[in-house]
Amino acid sequence: MTSIFRRSAAAALGLGAGLWSAAGAADTVQVAYSVKLVGLALGGAGLQATIDPSSYRVEVNAKLSGVASAVSKSEGAAQSSGEIAQGRVLPSAYATTSSNSRETRTVRMALNSGTVRAVEITPPFEEPAGRVPVTEAHKRGVLDPLSALVMPAVHAGPVLAPAACERTLPVYDGYTRFDVQLSYVGQREVKARGYSGPVVVCAARYKPVAGHRPDRRSTKFMADNKNIQVWLMPVEGVRALAPYRISVGTMVGEVVIEATNVQIAESSRTRRVER
């Protein structure tokens, strides 16, 4: 149960692929999510992003609740910051802490213009046999999992366009390097507290690059997994999108991470996103 929740939170970060425009007027976007496995509540997650034309900061938290919390006291938090220059997201710092009933682990990573300079993992992961080595080349031109949520909307025309999905995210989490490839599926109408209207639906594929074990069943499953989708909603008044729903097929059933509340702090006032 703990590993499922942890991977669900990772899906929200690495596969959620929310897009914020560097030219937007919004200062802060806050989204609360529910996390469910085959319809059963596992817990919740929250995301807060502060962005201006030249910099960003993103924070997330996740925690088990209900019956799941009786099985394992599991929770986590992460934050990332960096610069935005000429339409490129350039992370500078990433840190995450995850804990359960057995241990607490922290990961800290320093970057310079998308190149990893230092990584500290405490306590360190065991080095399993057969793991694909992560080289220095794998650490260049990358995004940490949270910086993958901050991408300038560089396409012209409507924000909810097929181009919003046509992108590949090169992600490095301090231990593994992988790509998340998005492609356009269509649009849907949704309704939730804080937002009611259309979303763009993207299919997502996971491509392991390094740091993984090719012979592991879970690695093969995710590499072949065609049951992953990301739904992106627009943020009113700016060329921006944010993750509304992420669904990931797992070996024990489908995990769904879905927005339950959306708020935007614009200028000096807070408003809900409504259509």
C-alpha positions in Angstrom: 0.0 0.0 0.0 2.8 2.4 0.9 4.6 1.9 -2.5 1.3 2.4 -4.4 0.7 5.7 -2.6 4.3 6.8 -3.2 4.1 6.0 -6.9 0.7 7.7 -7.1 2.3 10.9 -5.8 5.2 10.5 -8.2 2.7 10.2 -11.0 1.1 13.5 -10.0 4.6 15.1 -10.3 6.2 13.3 -13.2 3.1 12.6 -15.2 0.9 15.4 -14.2 2.7 17.8 -16.5 0.7 20.9 -15.5 1.7 23.9 -17.7 2.1 27.5 -16.5 2.9 30.3 -18.9 5.8 32.5 -17.9 3.8 35.5 -19.1 0.8 34.9 -16.9 -0.6 37.4 -14.4 -1.4 34.8 -11.8 1.0 34.8 -8.8 0.0 31.5 -7.1 -2.0 28.4 -8.2 -3.2 26.1 -5.5 -4.8 22.7 -6.3 -6.0 20.0 -3.9 -6.3 16.4 -5.1 -7.9 13.2 -4.0 -6.0 9.9 -4.6 -7.9 6.7 -5.2 -7.1 3.1 -6.1 -9.8 1.2 -7.9 -12.3 3.7 -6.5 -11.1 3.4 -2.9 -9.7 6.5 -1.1 -6.0 6.4 -0.4 -5.4 9.9 0.7 -4.8 13.4 -0.7 -2.2 15.6 -2.3 -1.8 19.4 -2.6 0.2 21.5 -5.0 1.1 25.2 -4.8 3.0 27.0 -7.5 4.3 30.6 -7.5 5.4 32.0 -10.8 6.6 35.2 -12.4 8.0 35.8 -15.9 11.6 34.9 -14.8 11.3 32.5 -11.8 9.2 29.8 -10.2 8.7 27.9 -7.0 6.6 24.7 -6.6 5.6 22.8 -3.5 3.6 19.6 -3.1 2.6 17.4 -0.2 0.8 14.0 0.0 -0.5 11.9 2.8 -2.3 8.6 3.4 -5.7 8.9 5.1 -8.7 6.7 6.2 -8.2 2.9 6.1 -4.9 3.3 4.2 -3.4 5.3 7.1 -4.1 2.4 9.5 -1.9 0.1 7.3 1.0 2.6 6.9 1.7 6.0 8.2 3.0 7.4 4.9 3.5 11.0 3.8 5.8 13.1 1.7 6.6 16.7 0.7 8.7 18.2 -2.0 9.7 21.6 -3.3 11.6 23.0 -6.4 12.7 26.4 -7.6 14.5 27.8 -10.6 14.4 30.3 -13.4 12.5 30.7 -16.7 14.6 32.1 -19.6 13.6 32.3 -23.3 10.8 29.8 -22.9 13.0 27.3 -21.0 12.6 26.0 -17.5 15.9 25.9 -15.7 15.7 24.3 -12.2 18.2 25.2 -9.6 17.1 23.3 -6.4 15.0 20.3 -5.6 14.3 18.6 -2.3 11.9 15.9 -1.1 11.2 14.1 2.1 9.1 10.9 2.4 8.4 8.9 5.5 6.5 5.8 6.6 6.4 3.7 9.7 9.9 2.3 9.1 12.0 5.2 7.9 12.3 8.8 6.6 14.3 9.5 3.4 15.4 12.9 2.0 16.7 13.7 -1.4 18.4 17.1 -2.2 19.5 18.1 -5.6 21.4 21.2 -6.9 21.2 22.1 -10.6 22.5 24.8 -12.9 20.6 25.5 -16.1 19.2 22.0 -16.2 22.5 20.3 -15.4 22.8 18.4 -12.1 25.7 19.5 -10.0 25.1 17.6 -6.7 22.8 15.0 -5.3 22.4 13.9 -1.6 20.2 11.0 -0.6 19.8 10.2 3.1 19.8 7.3 3.9 21.2 6.2 0.5 19.4 3.6 -1.6 20.9 0.2 -1.9 22.7 -0.3 -5.2 20.9 -3.4 -6.8 22.6 -5.6 -9.3 21.7 -5.0 -12.9 20.8 -1.3 -12.5 21.4 0.7 -15.6 24.1 3.2 -14.7 23.3 6.9 -14.6 26.0 8.8 -16.4 26.9 12.5 -16.4 25.3 12.8 -19.8 22.0 11.6 -18.3 22.1 14.5 -15.9 22.2 17.3 -18.5 19.2 19.0 -19.9 16.8 17.6 -17.3 13.9 18.6 -15.1 13.3 17.5 -11.6 9.8 16.0 -11.0 8.4 19.3 -9.8 10.0 21.5 -12.5 8.3 19.2 -15.0 5.1 20.9 -13.8 6.4 24.3 -14.9 6.5 24.6 -18.7 6.0 27.8 -20.8 3.0 27.4 -23.1 4.9 28.2 -26.2 2.3 27.1 -28.8 0.2 29.7 -30.5 -3.6 29.7 -30.6 -6.0 28.4 -28.0 -4.5 27.1 -24.8 -6.6 23.9 -25.0 -5.0 22.8 -28.3 -3.4 19.5 -29.4 0.0 21.2 -29.1 -0.4 21.4 -25.3 0.2 17.6 -25.2 2.8 17.2 -27.9 5.9 17.3 -25.7 8.4 15.0 -24.0 9.6 15.7 -20.4 13.2 14.6 -19.5 12.9 13.9 -15.7 15.6 13.0 -13.2 14.6 12.5 -9.6 18.1 12.1 -8.1 18.2 8.3 -8.7 16.5 7.5 -11.9 16.3 9.1 -15.3 13.2 8.7 -17.4 11.1 10.5 -20.1 7.4 11.2 -20.0 6.1 11.4 -23.5 2.7 13.2 -23.9 0.4 13.0 -27.0 -3.0 14.5 -27.7 -6.2 12.4 -27.3 -9.0 14.9 -27.2 -11.1 17.2 -24.9 -13.7 16.5 -22.2 -16.0 18.6 -20.0 -15.5 18.4 -16.3 -17.0 19.9 -13.2 -15.4 20.3 -9.8 -15.2 22.9 -7.0 -13.3 25.8 -8.4 -13.5 24.8 -12.0 -16.2 23.8 -14.5 -15.5 23.5 -18.2 -13.2 21.8 -20.8 -10.0 20.0 -20.3 -7.5 18.7 -22.8 -6.8 15.0 -22.5 -3.2 13.7 -23.1 -2.0 10.2 -23.2 1.3 9.6 -21.4 4.0 7.0 -21.9 6.8 6.2 -19.5 10.2 5.6 -21.0 13.0 4.4 -18.7 16.4 5.8 -19.6 18.8 5.0 -16.7 18.8 4.1 -13.0 16.3 1.4 -13.4 16.5 -2.4 -13.5 15.4 -3.6 -17.0 14.6 -7.1 -15.6 12.1 -5.9 -13.0 8.5 -6.7 -13.6 7.4 -3.2 -12.5 9.8 -1.6 -15.0 8.6 -3.7 -17.9 5.0 -3.1 -16.9 5.3 0.7 -16.8 7.3 0.8 -20.0 4.5 -1.1 -21.8 1.7 0.7 -20.0 -0.7 2.4 -22.3 -3.2 3.1 -19.6 -1.9 6.5 -18.4 -3.7 9.8 -19.0 -3.3 13.4 -17.9 -6.2 15.9 -18.1 -5.2 19.6 -18.2 -7.5 22.5 -17.3 -6.9 26.1 -18.3 -6.3 28.9 -15.8 -8.6 31.9 -16.5 -7.0 35.0 -17.9 -3.6 33.6 -18.7 -2.1 31.2 -21.2 -1.7 28.4 -18.7 -2.9 24.9 -17.8 -2.8 22.8 -14.7 -3.3 19.1 -14.0 -7.0 18.3 -13.3 -6.8 14.5 -13.4 -4.1 11.9 -13.7 -4.9 8.2 -14.1 -2.3 5.4 -14.0 -2.9 1.8 -14.6 -0.9 -0.3 -12.1 -0.4 -4.0 -11.5 -3.1 -3.8 -8.7 -5.6 -1.5 -10.4 -6.1 2.0 -11.6 -4.8 4.9 -9.5 -6.7 8.2 -10.1 -5.5 11.6 -8.8 -8.2 14.2 -9.4 -8.6 17.8 -8.4 -11.1 18.6 -5.7 -10.5 22.3 -5.3 -8.7 25.0 -7.4 -7.7 28.5 -6.3 -5.7 31.2 -7.9 -4.2 34.2 -6.2 -3.9 37.0 -8.8 -2.4 40.3 -8.0 -3.5 41.0 -4.3 -6.8 39.1 -4.4 -7.8 35.5 -4.4 -10.4 34.1 -6.8 -11.7 30.7 -7.8 -11.4 29.6 -11.4 -14.9 29.5 -12.8 -16.4 29.6 -16.3 
